[in-house]
Amino acid sequence: MEKVKATENYTIFKKKSGRYGVKGSNKKWINGDEKAQILSTEGLIKLSKAAEKPAEEAAEESTEE
């Protein structure tokens, strides 16, 4: 793994597969939303917003009428 960036709170590594790993200052790996937020803040990934489901709402309204 290649060290990309180190701060006092975490260290970011780039794996051979091209994915990123984030290790906290307590030497444990950070996962989930916290990892995604860190990588997004550093500009390494872009997060997309979850798509809203207006089609399902419209279908429910039409069946109620």
C-alpha distance (Angstrom), angle and dihedral (degrees) to the residues before:
residue distance angle dihedral
M1 . . .
E2 3.75 . .
K3 3.81 121.1 .
V4 3.82 108.0 -125.3
K5 3.80 102.7 175.4
A6 3.78 137.8 -9.7
T7 3.80 127.0 -159.2
E8 3.79 129.9 168.6
N9 3.83 90.6 -97.8
Y10 3.82 102.2 42.6
T11 3.81 146.7 -4.4
I12 3.81 123.3 -134.2
F13 3.80 119.8 -146.2
K14 3.80 129.7 -172.1
K15 3.79 113.8 -142.2
K16 3.81 125.8 -144.6
S17 3.79 88.0 -106.0
G18 3.82 90.1 61.2
R19 3.80 94.1 -109.5
Y20 3.79 124.0 121.7
G21 3.78 131.7 -119.6
V22 3.80 125.2 -163.6
K23 3.79 121.3 -156.1
G24 3.80 119.4 -166.9
S25 3.78 127.0 -135.1
N26 3.82 87.7 -99.1
K27 3.86 88.4 63.3
K28 3.83 92.7 -111.7
W29 3.81 123.8 122.5
I30 3.80 117.8 -105.2
N31 3.82 116.1 -138.3
G32 3.77 142.1 175.2
D33 3.79 126.0 17.2
E34 3.80 93.4 -9.9
K35 3.82 91.2 56.6
A36 3.80 92.2 46.7
Q37 3.80 90.9 49.8
I38 3.83 92.2 50.9
L39 3.81 93.3 48.6
S40 3.79 91.2 46.5
T41 3.82 92.0 49.8
E42 3.82 90.2 51.1
G43 3.82 90.4 50.5
L44 3.79 95.3 -118.6
I45 3.82 95.7 119.4
K46 3.79 137.1 19.4
L47 3.78 120.0 -132.3
S48 3.77 119.1 -146.1
K49 3.77 121.8 -149.1
A50 3.77 117.9 -111.4
A51 3.78 110.5 -99.0
E52 3.77 114.3 -110.8
K53 3.78 117.8 -127.1
P54 3.81 106.0 -129.2
A55 3.81 92.0 148.2
E56 3.81 92.4 64.0
E57 3.80 92.3 47.6
A58 3.80 91.3 50.9
A59 3.80 90.7 49.1
E60 3.82 91.5 51.4
E61 3.80 92.2 49.8
S62 3.80 93.0 50.6
T63 3.83 92.6 50.8
E64 3.80 91.6 51.7
E65 3.80 93.5 56.3
